[in-house]
Amino acid sequence: MTTNVRLVAFDLDDTLAPSKAPLDPRMAELLVELLDVVPVCVISGGQFGQFESQLVANLPASAGDKLARLHLMPTCGTQYYRYENDGWTQVYAENLTDEQKAEAQAALESEAKRLGLWETETYGPVLEDRGSQITFSALGQAAPVDIKSAWDPTGEKKERLRAAVAALLPELEVRSGGSTSVDITRKGIDKAYGMNRLAELTGIAQSDMLFVGDRLDEGGNDYPVKAMGIDTVAVHSWHDTATFIEGFVAERR
């Protein structure tokens, strides 16, 4: 039953849309229907530009003033945006210092090369400065989904790199990200931090929130939300999420 739920939060890649791909029109329409009945948060590792191109730009015109009920939390909740005065306003950003960014990028590159995980054939940037997060994408930011899925199907490569880099950067948070990525933020800042801040800023209790994600397994970047006690729904693709939203909206109407 969802009668007590006052806000639904989602991961983005492989939850609302395929990795780095635009929302399917069916999902876009379903999100607008969901915004009719409850506020929605999207919290994911991508930077705000990805949220705009992948999510916001593909919502139908009917979204309109419902955008005021949409909370955007890029880079795993280290940033937070609200729709105000016909535009997106940044509420906060937990940015890394220049020194932290340099150390993070150097550690990722050196350890990836040492472990044989620094690929020579890539699609876009391998290292990306997202302000509040440094992201390593083994095959580049624009790698096709099927190629990314085949690179590390068990997650073993990512975990070796994450563990090696974490040992070099004990003052920073080093987490497994998407299918080929490792994310670095300030210590103690992950999706649980973002959901805590969301509760503070909206006044909606964590017990009244529901989170939907594809990486709720221990070690996954959605797991911190589950570990903090928020009710969760595990999905494997946006198709599963679409089915969930249809059921949720039908129950609430």
N, C-alpha and C positions, 0 to 999 in steps of 0.2 A: 504493500500500500504506500502511496506517495502523498497522502493528504497533509502530512506535517511538513513536507519539503517546501521551503520558501526560496530556494535558489539552487539551480543545477549548474555545475561546473564541468567543463570538458577539456580534455587534452585536444590537440589539433591534428597533428600528423598521425595517420592510421586510426584515428578515432572519428573525426569529422570529415576528413578527406584523405586520399592517398598522400604519401609523403611528398611535400613540396608542390602538390597539385591543387588546382582550384576546386572549390566546393562543387559537387554535382548539383544541378538545378533542383533535384528532389530534396537534397539535404538543405539547400538554401531556403526553400519554401517551408520545410519542417521547422527550421530554427525560428523563422518569423512566427509560425503558429505557436511554438513554445514560448516565445517572448510575450505572447498574448496572455499566458497564464502564470508565468513565473520569470523573475530576472535570471539572466544567463551569464556565466563567466567562461571565458576561454583562457586557459593557462598552459603555455607550451614553451619549449626551448627556443623557438624562432624569434628573430628580432621583429620590431614593430612593422617594418616594411613588408615582411612576409605576411603578417596578420592582415595588412591592408590589401595586398595583391591576392592572397589566397582565400581570405575570408570576407572581409568587408566589401571589396569590389564586386563580389559575386552574389551579394544579397539583393533580392528584388527591391524595386522601388517601394513596394508596400511596407518595407521595414520602417521607413519614415521616422516618426517620433518614438518608435519602439527602441531605437538605438540608445536612448537614454537608459534603458534597462539592460544594456549589454556592457559587461565589464571585460576589458582586455588586459591580460597580464602576460606580456612577452618575457622571454629569457627566464623561464621557470619562476615567474613571480617576482623577479628582481626589479621589474618595472610595472607600472599600473596606469592605465588610460581610461578616461571616461569621456562620453560624448556630451559636449556642452557648447551652446551657442553655435550650432551647425558645424562643429569640428571636434577632433579628438584632442583632449588636453591631458598632458602627463601629470599625474598626481604625485608620483615619487619615482626615483631611480636610485638603486643601491649600486652606484658605479664603482668599478675597480680603480685603483690608482694607476698611473702610468707605469710605475715600477712593478706592480703586481701583474699588469698585462704583459709586460716584457718577460718577466720570469715565467709566466704561464705558457706563453708561446714558445719560449726557448725549451722548456721542459717537454712540451708536447712533441716538438720537432725532433729533439735529440733522442727521446725514448722511442718514438715511432720508428726512427731510423735504426736504432740499436736492436729493436725487436723484429725488424724486417716488415714493418707495417706502413712504411712511407711509400706510397704508390707513385709511379712515374706517369701513368696514364690517368688523368683526372678530368673532372668536369666542373670547372669553376674553382673558387678558393678552397684550399684545404684548411687554412687557419683564418678565422674571422673574429675581428674585434667588434663585439656587440655592446660595448660600453660597460654594461654591468655583468657581462659574461664573455669569456673566450671560448670559442667552439672549434673543435677539431673534427673535420668530416673527411674520413679516409679517402673517399673517391671524389671529393669536391661537392660543393653545395648543390650543383645542378645535375648530379648523376641520376640516370634513369632508375626508376623504382626497382625494376627486375634485376639490374646489375647490383644495386645496393643490397637487395635481399639475398643474393647469392654470395656476397663477399664474406659474411660472418653469420651464417644461419643459427649457430648455437650461442652467439654472443661471447665466445671464448677470446677472440682477438681483442675486442673492446675492453673486456675485463682485465686482460694482461696489461694493456696500455694504461687503463684507469689506475690500477694498483701501483704500477711503476711510477706514474706521475704523482699520485697522491703521496708516495713516500718522499718525493723531492719537495713537495709543497704542503707541509703540514699546517700552514697558516691559512690555506685556502680550501674550499670545498671542491672536490673532484668527483664527478658523477658520470655514469654511463648515460648517454643521451638517446638519440634515435638509433636507427638500425646500424649506422656506421659512425656514430659521433660520440665524443666525450666533451662534457661541458665543465667549465671552471668558473666559480663565482666566489664571492666573499664567504668566509667560514660561517656555517650555520644557516645559509640561505639556500633554500630549495623550494619545491612546490608547497611543502607544509608551511614554510615561512609566508609564502604568498597567500595561502588560504587563511592563515592567522590574521594577516593584515587586512584581508578582505572582510573578515568578520568584524574587526575593529572599526573599519571605515564605513561599513554599511549598517552595522548594528544587527546583522543577522547572525544568530548563534550557529556555531559549528554543527550542533545537533539538528539544525533545520536545513543543513546543506546536503547535497548529494553530488558525488563526483563520478564521472564516467571516463574510463581510460583503457588503453590497450597494454600498458606496461605496469600493471599492479603487482606483478611478481616481485619477490624480494630481490633487490638489486636494480629493479626497473625505476625509471625516473618518475613514475606515478606512485610508487610504493610509499614515499613519505606521507602522502595524503591518507592512505589507508592506515599507516602506522599511527597517525595522530588521532584516529578514532572516527573520522568522517565516514559515513556510509558510502559504499562504492558499488559501481556496476562495471564488471569486466567485459570488454568487447575485443574482437579480433580485427574488425574493419569498420568502415563507415556504414556498411550495410547493416551490421548489428546495431550500431548506434541509431540509425534511422528507424529500425523496428522498435527500439526502446522508446524513442521520442513519440512515435505514433501511439504506443500504448499509454505513455505518461499523459499526453494531451487528452486522449479519449477518457482516461480516468478522472481527469480534473475538470472536464467540461460537463 
